[in-house]
Amino acid sequence: MESLDVPRRMLLVHAHPDDETIGNGATMARYAAAGAGVTLVTCTRGERGEVVEPELAHLEGDHAALGAHRVLELAAAMEALGVTDHRFLDDAPLAGEDPAATAAARYEDSGMAWGEGMRAVAAPDTGPAAFVRADLDEAASRLAGVLREVRPQVVITYEPGGGYGHPDHVQAAAVARRAVELAADPAAPQVPGGVPWEVAKFYEGVVPASVAADSFGDDRSSWPSMVVDDDEVTCVVEAPEQLSAKAAALRAHRSQIRLRLAGEGVPEFMVSQDRWLAVWTTEAYRLARGVAAPDTRRADGLESDLFAGIAPPA
């Protein structure tokens, strides 16, 4: 089946393998199971990630080996979530680009360091191929070509702060925003695909402040940028039936994520900083572009469907 044969199509933009599952795994599984087209574009292969699994500690610092391993982890995670369309951003061509030039393009993990609280800061030794150094319009033009091909009504990425400040997350968010603009611009010189495409709804993954303490503690000054006031939230996707799928996808990212069963068999995961978090299946979004269509069945006036108002229900 061609992607355009599917009436509901979403595309997610993430910086590294595992980011998609942590932030949007339940959403991806829910819509994939309902027959929507779900496309994931990952900007790097996570070559400089922090390895948390002792049995894989030998991969840390070997950027090529870790990146290759994480590609396999991502494939397993996508299988767990039921997502069949995954791409790396640097595999997408520019308009008129020689195939050899596309093959030579590479966006690499920029790395990071931990700053105060739960905020990431730039690594002191960012390499020349680091994604954070990529030309914004060039990277966005590659993504815009994918948008014109897939023609999603919904695009999801991070809020402008990149969730918690990781430079690659911030860059991915900026690239996604610019790509949405370029995909709709018939005069965009580097964007392939010919026919422009207007994305109807552009969402940012966020965490409502009312529930932030459950994951990030009571010290509001240390909360990451993904935490927003409740009145900024537009849509809440609830997918408790996808708990096992999200947990399986988290487990697939073994080099980056540890998973355990806590009290009453509730799965918890840990990425770093020795903080165990419950695997959440309620994922919140802020609409940055488009028109909201609140669910009249909800007392809080929020959307419960990312496609509300723009595509028929599944």
C-alpha positions in Angstrom: 0.0 0.0 0.0 1.3 3.4 -0.9 1.5 6.0 1.9 -1.0 8.3 0.2 -3.6 5.5 0.2 -3.7 5.9 3.9 -6.1 8.8 4.8 -4.4 9.7 8.2 -0.7 10.3 8.0 1.7 11.6 10.7 5.4 12.2 10.7 7.7 12.5 13.7 11.1 14.2 13.8 13.6 13.0 16.5 17.2 13.6 17.1 18.5 10.1 18.1 17.3 6.5 18.3 15.2 6.0 21.6 13.9 9.6 21.7 10.9 8.6 19.7 9.9 5.8 22.1 10.4 7.8 25.3 8.4 10.7 24.2 5.9 9.4 21.7 6.0 5.6 21.8 2.4 5.1 22.9 1.1 7.7 20.3 3.0 6.0 17.5 1.7 2.5 18.5 -1.8 3.7 18.9 -2.0 5.3 15.5 -0.1 2.5 13.7 -2.5 -0.1 15.2 -5.4 2.0 14.0 -4.1 1.9 10.5 -2.7 5.5 10.2 0.5 6.1 8.3 3.3 6.7 10.8 6.7 7.9 9.6 9.7 8.5 11.8 12.6 10.6 10.7 15.7 10.3 12.9 18.3 13.0 12.5 21.4 11.1 13.8 22.4 7.6 14.7 23.2 8.5 18.3 26.9 7.8 17.9 27.8 9.6 21.1 25.1 8.3 23.4 25.8 7.3 27.0 25.7 3.5 27.3 23.8 2.4 30.4 23.9 -1.4 29.9 27.1 -2.8 31.4 27.2 -5.6 28.9 27.4 -3.0 26.1 29.9 -0.7 27.8 32.5 -1.5 25.2 30.5 0.5 22.7 30.8 3.8 24.5 33.4 6.0 22.8 33.4 3.9 19.7 31.2 6.2 17.7 30.9 4.0 14.6 30.2 0.9 16.5 27.6 2.5 18.8 25.9 4.2 15.9 25.6 0.9 14.0 24.3 -0.9 17.1 21.7 1.8 17.7 20.4 1.5 14.2 19.6 -2.1 14.9 18.0 -1.2 18.2 15.8 1.4 16.5 14.7 -1.2 13.9 13.6 -3.5 16.8 11.8 -0.7 18.6 9.9 0.2 15.4 8.8 -3.4 15.0 7.5 -3.3 18.6 5.5 -0.2 17.9 4.2 -1.4 14.6 5.9 1.3 12.6 7.1 0.3 9.1 8.3 3.7 7.7 11.5 4.9 9.3 14.2 7.0 7.7 17.4 8.8 8.6 17.5 12.5 7.7 20.9 12.4 5.9 19.6 9.7 3.6 17.0 12.1 2.1 18.3 13.9 -1.0 18.2 17.5 -2.0 16.7 18.6 -5.3 19.1 17.6 -8.1 21.7 16.2 -5.7 24.0 13.5 -7.1 23.3 10.2 -5.4 27.0 9.9 -4.4 26.7 13.3 -2.6 23.5 12.1 -0.8 25.3 8.9 0.2 28.3 11.0 1.6 26.1 13.3 3.7 26.2 12.5 7.4 24.6 14.1 10.4 26.3 12.8 13.5 25.3 12.9 17.2 26.7 16.2 18.6 27.1 14.9 22.1 26.1 16.7 25.3 27.0 17.3 28.9 24.8 17.6 31.9 24.3 21.1 33.3 22.4 22.3 36.3 19.3 20.3 37.2 18.0 18.1 34.4 19.2 20.3 31.6 21.6 19.3 28.9 24.3 21.6 27.5 26.6 21.4 24.5 29.5 19.0 24.6 33.0 20.5 24.8 34.2 18.5 21.8 31.5 18.7 19.1 32.8 17.2 15.9 32.8 18.7 12.4 30.0 16.4 11.2 27.8 17.1 14.3 24.2 17.7 13.5 24.2 20.9 15.5 26.7 22.3 12.9 24.5 21.4 10.0 23.2 24.2 7.8 19.6 24.8 8.9 18.1 25.3 5.4 20.0 22.3 3.9 18.9 19.9 6.6 15.4 21.3 6.5 15.3 21.0 2.7 16.1 17.3 3.1 13.2 16.9 5.5 10.9 19.0 3.4 11.4 16.5 0.5 10.2 13.8 2.8 7.2 15.9 3.8 6.3 16.3 0.1 6.6 12.6 -0.5 4.7 11.4 2.6 2.3 14.4 2.8 1.4 14.1 6.5 -1.4 16.1 7.9 0.4 16.0 11.3 4.0 16.6 12.2 5.4 16.1 15.7 8.7 17.2 17.2 10.1 18.8 20.4 9.3 22.2 21.7 11.9 24.9 20.9 14.1 24.0 23.9 14.5 20.5 22.7 12.8 18.9 25.7 15.7 19.2 28.1 18.2 21.3 26.2 20.2 18.7 24.2 21.7 20.6 21.3 20.6 17.9 18.8 17.0 18.1 20.1 17.0 21.9 19.7 18.4 21.6 16.2 15.8 18.9 15.3 13.0 21.1 16.4 14.3 24.0 14.4 14.8 21.8 11.3 11.3 20.5 11.6 9.8 23.9 11.8 11.8 25.2 8.9 11.0 22.1 6.8 7.2 22.6 7.3 7.7 26.1 5.8 9.9 24.9 2.9 7.6 22.0 2.0 4.8 24.5 1.4 7.0 26.9 -0.6 6.9 26.2 -4.4 10.0 28.4 -4.8 12.2 26.5 -2.3 15.3 25.8 -4.4 16.7 22.7 -2.6 13.5 20.8 -1.9 12.8 17.9 -4.1 9.3 16.4 -4.8 7.8 19.1 -7.0 4.3 19.5 -5.6 4.3 21.6 -2.4 2.6 20.3 0.8 1.0 22.2 3.6 1.1 20.5 7.0 -2.2 21.0 8.7 -1.1 20.6 12.3 2.4 21.0 13.8 2.7 19.7 17.4 5.3 19.8 20.1 5.7 17.1 22.6 5.3 18.5 26.1 4.6 17.6 29.8 1.8 19.4 31.6 3.1 21.1 34.8 0.3 19.4 36.8 2.0 16.0 36.4 5.6 17.1 36.0 6.5 16.4 39.6 5.8 12.7 39.1 8.7 12.5 36.7 11.0 15.4 37.6 10.5 16.1 41.3 9.1 19.0 43.2 11.8 21.6 42.4 10.2 23.6 39.6 13.5 25.4 39.0 15.0 22.1 37.7 12.2 21.1 35.4 13.2 20.7 31.8 11.8 22.9 29.0 9.3 20.3 27.9 7.2 21.1 31.0 4.6 23.7 30.2 1.6 25.2 32.0 -1.5 23.1 31.6 -3.3 25.8 29.6 -0.6 25.5 26.9 -1.5 21.8 26.2 -3.7 21.2 23.2 -4.0 17.5 22.9 -3.7 14.5 25.2 -3.3 11.1 23.6 -4.3 8.3 26.0 -3.2 4.8 25.0 -3.1 2.5 28.0 -3.6 -0.5 25.7 -0.1 0.3 24.2 1.8 -0.1 27.4 3.3 -3.5 26.4 4.3 -2.1 23.0 6.0 0.9 24.4 7.7 -1.2 27.1 9.0 -3.6 24.4 10.3 -0.7 22.3 12.0 0.8 25.3 13.6 -2.6 26.0 14.8 -2.7 22.4 16.9 0.4 23.1 19.1 -1.6 25.4 22.3 0.4 25.1 20.5 3.6 26.3 17.6 2.5 28.5 17.2 0.2 31.5 13.8 -1.3 32.2 12.4 -3.0 35.3 9.1 -4.0 36.8 8.3 -2.0 39.9 5.5 -2.6 42.4 2.4 -4.4 41.0 4.3 -5.1 37.8 4.3 -1.5 36.6 7.3 -1.0 34.2 9.8 1.7 34.9 12.7 2.9 32.8 15.9 4.8 33.4 17.9 6.7 30.8 20.6 8.3 33.0 21.0 10.3 36.3 19.8 7.3 38.3 16.2 8.4 38.0 13.6 5.6 37.5 10.4 6.8 35.7 7.1 5.0 35.1 6.5 4.2 31.5 3.7 6.6 30.6 1.0 5.9 28.0 -0.6 9.4 28.2 1.4 11.7 26.0 0.7 15.5 25.7 1.1 17.9 22.9 1.1 21.6 22.2 -0.2 22.8 18.9 2.3 25.3 17.3 0.7 25.5 13.9 -2.9 24.8 12.8 -6.3 25.0 14.3 -7.3 23.0 17.4 -10.5 20.9 17.4 -11.3 20.2 21.0 -13.1 16.9 21.9 -16.5 18.0 23.2 -16.6 14.8 25.3 -13.7 16.1 27.4 -14.5 18.5 30.3 -11.1 20.1 29.9 -11.6 21.2 26.3 -8.6 19.4 25.0 -8.2 17.4 21.9 -8.0 13.6 22.2 -7.0 12.9 18.6 -4.1 14.5 16.8 -6.0 14.4 13.6 -9.1 16.1 15.0 -10.7 18.5 12.5 -8.5 17.5 9.6 -9.0 13.8 8.8 -11.7 11.1 9.3 -11.4 9.0 12.5 -10.0 5.6 12.3 
